Amino acid sequence: IEEKSFQRLRDILITMPPADIAALFSELSEKSLPLVFRLLPKDLAAETFVEMDSDLQHHLIQGFSDAELQAVVNELYVDDAAALIEEMPANVVKRILRQADPETRRQINEILKYPEDSAGSIMTTEFVSLRAHMTVADAIKRIRQLGVDSETINACYVTDDGRRLIGVVSIRTLILANENDRIEKIMNRYVVSVRTTEDQETVAKMFAKYDLTVLPVVDGEGRLVGIVTVDDAIDVLQEETTEDFEKMAAITPTDRPYLKTSVLEIWKSRIPWLLVLMISATFTGLIISHFEDALKTYVLLTAYIPMLMDTGGNSGSQASVTVIRGLSLNELEFRDLFRIVWKEFQVAILAGATLAAINFVKLMFFDQVTLLVAFVICLTLFLTVCVAKLTGCIFPMLAQKAGFDPVVMASPFITTIVDALSLLIYFRIATMILGI
Amino acid sequence: IEEKSFQRLRDILITMPPADIAALFSELSEKSLPLVFRLLPKDLAAETFVEMDSDLQHHLIQGFSDAELQAVVNELYVDDAAALIEEMPANVVKRILRQADPETRRQINEILKYPEDSAGSIMTTEFVSLRAHMTVADAIKRIRQLGVDSETINACYVTDDGRRLIGVVSIRTLILANENDRIEKIMNRYVVSVRTTEDQETVAKMFAKYDLTVLPVVDGEGRLVGIVTVDDAIDVLQEETTEDFEKMAAITPTDRPYLKTSVLEIWKSRIPWLLVLMISATFTGLIISHFEDALKTYVLLTAYIPMLMDTGGNSGSQASVTVIRGLSLNELEFRDLFRIVWKEFQVAILAGATLAAINFVKLMFFDQVTLLVAFVICLTLFLTVCVAKLTGCIFPMLAQKAGFDPVVMASPFITTIVDALSLLIYFRIATMILGI
């Protein structure tokens, strides 16, 4: 970026998608960022602003004059403005709200009222609503008036006198319809909608299920108060997926990107689960202590503990992850429990037998242990796989039934449970067969 | 479903979204399904058909007369028809293609030519394209002619004489523009597009990044050949997420839903990884065998093996899952390696010290081991957490750099590696400090 070629830079920037401009801006020095940002035309500036991360936004706002801030804030869609305000410190929030025009401020405050992660908090209040008695020509006239400020016009919702949602008409239907048709004749009366209080994850999944690009949001009385657009639904899906991954790895989910999170915050999100799991592993230790005498006689048996524990843990996670994902995609329900258990049981028998057989060959020919010891280890392996698969499929289903997120029953917990069970089986069988 | 109330059933069905009708149909008996399906009006029938699972589709097609099959197939969007054909057995495919009208058949074959999981395979060839010299009024007329068969008209693409993509105009811009404006004046010349050969996961991520509802697909010469719509992008995102979950749990991904997959197929997708991991665990066993004498003197040490292995594994998965997800969302890149390693190192010191301190208290007061033994265990714990966090963050980054999917470096592999390392540390420290 040379000082003189601002005009050329501007010409290049306006050809780029906002997300790419934002990525480019994150590489700029703190000093040149406001300069370059001012080159952007108003609407592109607002779109780019939305794509930037909150630190950069904060830095930019501090450099803005009141007039500049006003221009950006009023150009933002209301849902983006509300999201911005949630990220900024209190003094910046005050400045933003002061610069927003009264109507925008009212709408922002409206959205901020809704609980975090609810449909209300991710909706926008800028949409076009039509009335049933309008003709197609009236409707298109209204869209031309209001469409500039609306986030999307792909779906136009029809309301009655009490602002209650009574139908939907897509822009495509409008364009294909006759100019004199009444909206009530061409509208679809059966609209999928959500309440403001609905969880955002449910909302996002409805987009996937019903192939939507817009979803109307209604209040307790069925009045249309906003719309959620598909781009926000995709963001929610990505966020929820990240949360699921984190929960499965025993991490308390955080909203911030990794590189922006402080060491102390990362530590805080990870240490509780490490502690809980460490203390749970004590039980496994107790089992070993209990069979200390047996181990003294057959120290050899110790060498197979890691293999048994790991194979059990892996078998269990395979089953639990399959079930957790199935529940999350609504492919599985609690009433399928017995079908799932039966299927996992069959898989467990097959997998357990395969692993035991291969292990038997290895034990006899490579490790050259006695037949009895090989038998103890292989039988344990077989039973461990069975127990692990069943634990792995039953626990997430029970968690879901009890109203918990089944994801907490992912690998770390299943592994801890299976560890203890596999050692119990190991020592029981060893004492029985080897007579120690 | 009573025999007589077909009319009433039809009235209820037409008020329901296709996805819900499909869910309802999956509960029907094999015999009544074709009867009820015939109640649906043509367009709703096609939309519902798309939402059904492939077994039911197969069953329905077998019951269809040629005329019925023809009606459904020609009503389907071309991308859905192509997806259907990929799922059906060869004889059914032949019947479907025979019933499709020649133009549809040509388009279906076009899509089927592209490799699986490419942009070409998920696109539809039914879209409206405009020319630069048209006026807005011309354009709207053209949309009214072609729009009925087009999957979406939210974005209309502008092409030149050689069918090359030169711009895009949204239906909203068209509606808000003056009737006499030329398209070249109002169109946006900078269109994000993908090549037919692009991977579908990249395509889906572009929707998320650029907040798109439609994405144009061009061939090697820049000619517009199709469009991908956001609903298909969401399906791809969900599919890829499921695959990531499966890979993280050491399962070879399959496309079929769990309840439809046979026991043998599930076994086949799980057993190779279980075997590989079981055999890798042998090294851990070898380490134990190597220190058998030390263990004979201090059998007590065995009791802490599971706790050390589990804590190491959990610490490692936390780091690896964080890094894997960051890579997948493009929040992290290879050049961040040193920042990540440094951050994880600090987190590891903190987390390791916390766990070691709490464990020390437990060892001294509850387990009442000697000070030296407690010291050995806590030092091992601390070092294991450090090694695990570093392994967990470095391996996925290296895998990505080497061109592999970093997901394969998730918990199961990290755990196996960390197990071996933690035992090595344990016994080294034990032999040094306890002098065995």
Interface residues (C-beta under 8 A of the other chain):
Chain A: I14 T15 M16 P17 P18 A19 I140 I143 R144 G147 V148 T152 I153 N154 I171 R172 I175 L176 R189 Y190 V192 F207 A208 K209 Y210 D211 L212 T213 V230 D231 A233 I234 D235 L237 Q238 T241 T242 D244 F245 E246 M248 A249 A250 I251 P257 Y258 L259 V263 L264 I266 W267 R270 I271 W273 L274 L275 L277 M278 I279 A281 T282 T284 G285 L286 I288 S289 E292 L295 K296 V299 L300 T302 A303 Y304 I305 P306 M307 M309 D310 T311 G313 N314 S315 S317 Q318 S320 V321 T322 V323 I324 R325 G326 L329 E331 L332 D336 R339 I340 K343 Q346 V347 L350 A351 T354 L355 I358 N359 K362 S411 P412 T415 T416 D419 L423
Chain B: I14 T15 M16 P17 P18 A19 I140 I143 R144 G147 V148 T152 I153 N154 I171 R172 I175 L176 R189 Y190 V192 F207 A208 K209 Y210 D211 L212 T213 V230 D231 A233 I234 D235 L237 Q238 T241 T242 D244 F245 E246 M248 A249 A250 I251 P257 Y258 L259 V263 L264 I266 W267 R270 I271 W273 L274 L275 L277 M278 I279 A281 T282 T284 G285 L286 I288 S289 E292 L295 K296 V299 L300 T302 A303 Y304 I305 P306 M307 M309 D310 T311 G313 N314 S315 S317 Q318 S320 V321 T322 V323 I324 R325 G326 L329 E331 L332 D336 R339 I340 K343 Q346 V347 L350 A351 T354 L355 I358 N359 K362 V385 S411 P412 T415 T416 D419 L423
